[in-house]
Amino acid sequence: MPLPTKIKDLIPLLDLIPHPEGGFFRETYRSGCEPMTTMGQTGLDPCTDPETDLVVAKGRAKNRPDKDERRNALTSIYWVPTSKDPVLRLAKNCSDHVHYYQGGLPFRYFLFDPSSGEFTTTVLGPELHEGQVLQLSVKGGIWKCGKIEMDTDSEYDYTIVGEAVAPGFDFHDFSWVTKEMVLEKCHDEKSRERLLSCVHSESKEIQEENKTVDAAAEFYEDGDRKEKRTEQRS
């Protein structure tokens, strides 16, 4: 049976919930831990085999309150933007990401290196003859955002992206990129406009009040806000 074309039908099949960066997601793998149970943070105590499943990410002691540099070796998720919530909000992460096209509409990524000022764009999708790609690797520290390519004849109203992260994802290693950061670092007008179009509306407040981890953890909780986000995004 092929993938359903509508996000409302896909949500129960993959057990998706709203994601802080937009769309929906489901964590499917976290080295040594049951997926989803650590709420996007490193699983230290529940790790079944720390010697094998944890790696040391040197230089990240300042990221976590406990100063621990260990991370789960690998994590993986489904990430699913939708036609009602098509934008990946602008952010950066310390770890390398590999993105895999797994179905639905094509998705255009915008990548910006704040060190060199280089801006690139790549479309993840099935139309290889049009320059789309099935995989996209993004080094840690690169600013990343993007949008679904809506001007297609596809009957789908979502994209399925697989993401593998190593060392494993931890919201302590994640941060939003604010409008002020874009204006300071990106000097090409067209590139700057693309980045600004994806800035999280509350990024400055979240960063200044150091609420990134707590704000993300709230997405894992059941309740009215989860139901409202699900309805708005599907």
Residue pairs with C-beta under 8 A, 6 or more apart in sequence:
3 10
3 103
3 104
3 156
3 160
4 10
4 13
5 155
5 156
5 157
6 156
6 157
6 158
7 24
7 80
7 82
7 83
7 84
7 157
7 158
7 233
7 234
8 234
10 16
10 80
10 158
10 160
11 24
11 230
11 234
14 26
14 78
14 80
15 26
16 24
16 25
16 26
16 78
16 80
17 24
17 25
17 26
17 219
17 220
17 226
17 230
18 24
18 25
18 219
18 226
18 229
18 230
18 233
19 25
19 79
19 219
20 215
20 216
20 219
21 79
21 88
21 89
21 91
22 81
22 85
22 86
22 87
22 88
22 89
22 233
23 79
23 80
23 81
23 82
23 85
23 86
23 88
23 158
23 233
24 79
24 80
24 82
24 230
24 233
24 234
25 77
25 78
25 79
25 80
26 35
26 36
26 77
26 78
27 35
27 36
27 40
27 75
27 76
27 77
28 35
28 76
28 77
28 78
29 35
29 74
29 75
29 76
30 38
30 43
30 72
30 74
30 75
30 76
30 168
31 47
31 52
31 53
31 54
31 72
31 73
31 74
31 75
31 168
32 43
32 46
32 47
32 48
32 49
32 50
32 52
32 53
32 54
32 72
32 73
33 43
33 46
33 47
33 48
33 53
33 72
34 46
36 220
37 43
37 46
38 46
39 216
39 217
39 220
40 169
40 170
40 171
40 216
40 217
40 220
41 170
41 171
41 172
41 213
41 217
42 54
42 64
42 68
42 70
42 71
42 72
42 168
42 170
42 172
43 72
44 50
44 54
44 68
44 70
47 53
47 54
47 72
50 70
52 73
53 72
53 73
54 70
54 71
54 72
54 73
55 70
55 71
55 72
55 73
55 167
56 69
56 70
56 71
57 69
57 70
57 71
57 94
57 95
57 167
57 173
58 69
59 69
60 69
60 71
60 94
60 172
60 173
61 67
61 68
61 69
63 94
63 170
63 172
63 173
64 170
64 172
71 95
71 167
71 168
71 170
71 173
72 167
72 168
72 170
73 166
73 167
73 168
74 164
74 165
74 166
74 167
74 168
75 164
75 165
75 166
75 168
75 169
76 162
76 163
76 164
76 165
77 162
77 163
77 169
78 102
78 160
78 161
78 162
78 163
79 160
79 161
79 162
79 163
80 104
80 158
80 159
80 160
80 161
81 87
81 88
81 107
81 147
81 148
81 158
81 159
81 161
82 148
82 157
82 158
82 233
82 234
83 105
83 148
83 150
83 157
83 158
84 157
84 232
84 233
84 234
85 232
85 233
86 147
86 148
86 150
87 145
87 146
87 147
87 197
87 198
88 107
88 109
88 144
88 145
88 146
88 147
88 198
89 145
89 176
89 198
89 199
89 200
89 203
90 143
90 144
90 145
90 176
90 177
90 182
90 195
90 198
90 199
90 200
90 203
91 143
91 144
91 145
91 174
91 175
91 176
91 177
91 200
92 141
92 142
92 143
92 144
92 174
92 175
92 177
93 140
93 141
93 144
93 165
93 169
93 173
93 174
93 175
94 140
94 141
94 173
94 174
95 140
95 165
95 166
95 167
95 168
95 169
95 173
96 137
96 138
96 139
96 140
96 165
96 166
97 137
97 138
97 140
97 144
97 163
97 164
97 165
98 135
98 136
98 137
98 138
98 163
98 164
98 165
99 109
99 124
99 135
99 136
99 137
99 138
99 161
99 162
99 163
100 124
100 134
100 135
100 161
100 162
100 163
100 164
101 107
101 124
101 125
101 126
101 132
101 133
101 134
101 135
101 159
101 160
101 161
101 162
102 160
102 161
102 162
103 156
103 159
103 160
104 154
104 156
104 158
104 159
104 160
105 125
105 148
105 149
105 150
105 152
105 154
105 156
105 157
105 158
105 159
106 123
106 124
106 125
106 126
106 127
106 132
106 148
106 149
106 152
106 159
107 123
107 124
107 125
107 146
107 147
107 148
107 149
107 159
107 161
108 121
108 122
108 123
108 124
108 146
108 147
108 148
108 149
109 121
109 122
109 123
109 124
109 136
109 138
109 144
109 145
109 146
110 119
110 120
110 121
110 144
110 145
110 146
110 191
110 194
110 195
110 198
111 119
111 120
111 121
111 122
111 138
111 142
111 143
111 144
112 118
112 119
112 120
112 142
112 143
112 144
112 185
112 186
112 191
112 195
113 119
113 141
113 142
113 143
114 141
114 143
114 181
114 185
115 141
117 185
117 186
117 187
117 188
119 186
119 188
119 191
119 194
119 195
121 194
122 133
122 136
123 130
123 131
123 132
123 133
123 149
124 132
124 133
124 134
124 135
124 136
124 159
124 161
125 132
125 133
125 149
126 132
126 134
128 134
138 144
143 177
143 195
145 177
145 195
145 198
145 199
146 198
147 197
147 198
148 158
148 159
171 212
171 213
171 216
171 217
172 213
174 212
174 216
175 207
175 212
176 200
176 203
176 206
176 207
176 212
177 195
177 199
177 203
178 199
178 203
178 204
178 207
179 196
179 199
179 203
179 204
180 204
182 192
182 195
182 196
182 199
183 192
186 192
186 195
200 206
205 211
206 212
206 215
218 225
219 226
219 229
